[in-house]
Amino acid sequence: MAIEKPKKDPATVLRDRCPTGIEGLDNILNGGIPRGNTILFTGSCGTGKTTLSLEFLVHGAIAGENSLFVSVTESSDKLMKNVIPYDFFDETLIKKGTLVFVDMPVIYERLGLTEMELSLEDVNTIVKAIGDLVDELSIKRLVLDSVTSVCYRLKTEEKIREFILKIGKTLSDRGCTSMLISEISPSAERYSLYGVEEAIADGIVLMGNLERRGDLLRTLQVVKMRGTNHSRAKYVLDLTPAGILLVPLLKGGSGGGTT
Amino acid sequence: MTDTVSFGIPALDKAIMNGIPKGYTILCLGSPGAGVELFAKRFASVNASKEAVTYFSTSERDEDVITTMKDFGWDTNIKIVNIGTMYYEKVLAKHLEVSRYRLEGLTMKDIRQFKMAQSKEDDFGLQNFLTTVTYEISKMKPPFRIVLDSLNFFLEYYNHKDVLSALRTIKAHTQHSGGVALVTLVKGVMDSHIESGIEEIVDCIIELERQREDFEFKRNLLIRKVRNHPEKTGILAYTIDEKGISAKSVG
């Protein structure tokens, strides 16, 4: 009689990781984001979402993984200037095409998506366009900043659900690890503006501001991450020229002095 | 005595006031095939060497306008502002591109090309061609002659109130500068209240009517409105042959 092997807990099966290159975050995630996951990075303005996502892409590009930043609200020319001051940034990454910036409004314009409210058909068109770019450029890391701005033009829960599901599947099928940046108000009691995004994403990283001893600290907390065990503790995030530093809230918070 | 300029059709000039009074805006309308576009070209060519003439075309290429005028031996010393070509380049060509991108997919090259084109184009976005027309007309100094062929293009793409407003602007400039303007309209395409709105603004209405009688067309030129001169309204018979348009009294 054959002995049945015990089933492994899916969370303990070691999935291939996509190291963010941010040491503190990789430690929290046991080595990085499970490759192919679509993660919602959510928080109010000024919490460091865009900076963190840019660092994720730059580290990927340095490691030879083609990385794509899709900017919905800010011009990519301006964003590029934001990464130049970082010690770890190498301008040749852009020249070589390892790090690519694309403006979503250009995609909208090229595809004739000029109506303020996009249809379900438009959702498919956008997802296909992003998938085509990922294929063409062999993209392994992608940031969409912000998904909230896209959802704003989708309006209905049905279309937002369709978009998040399809973009997640399209990117995952291509082995692309992705960060969807989500804007929420500081007082929001959920992780995304429309509530749909958080339910569908493979992971949620919550970024916030915390006032302590007269100082406003940036915080980061991994709320959910499919495919890995992780700490759910709150960390203090410090933006330095050398990149993002993370320290546990109790230790980091007591000292203050973060910028 | 009223200062007038010629239509280029002697019988029509005679029927009105030995020509069209300076400052007038004329509407020429008719069904497709009645010869409205040809009437517009004849009007444009009459005094082209002495007047500044701007011909706004919405559906013909520049060379089509010029070739037609040359075929009839008319003066082609006119400026053509081709709204139809502009619309194709700025709008329709983009629609064609959109279809291609949607079906064949979008590449980085397409995105980069767009960004480069965008940085070169000052008037990026939807150009308002009504504004283009009124701007061009505002630059004209007397003596001038304007032909706008046709209003249907603008009524199709813009809010009707905006088109009527632009027509009022054209009329005001023509009136105050002592030029003449001719606008054309294909009859029966727009709602009657829009046609009525246009007819109310213009000073003179010429309708080209074509009726079938057995195996030939009978052509009538209806002078439907001459501002302040209702006695000048009437009907002429007109013919189109290799020499152009000619008219004669009937009855």
Interface residues (C-beta under 8 A of the other chain):
Chain A: V100 V102 D103 V106 I107 E109 R110 L111 G112 T125 K128 A129 D132 L133 E136 L137
Chain B: K94 H95 E97 V98 Y101 R102 G105 L106 T107 M108 D110 I111 F114 K115 Q118
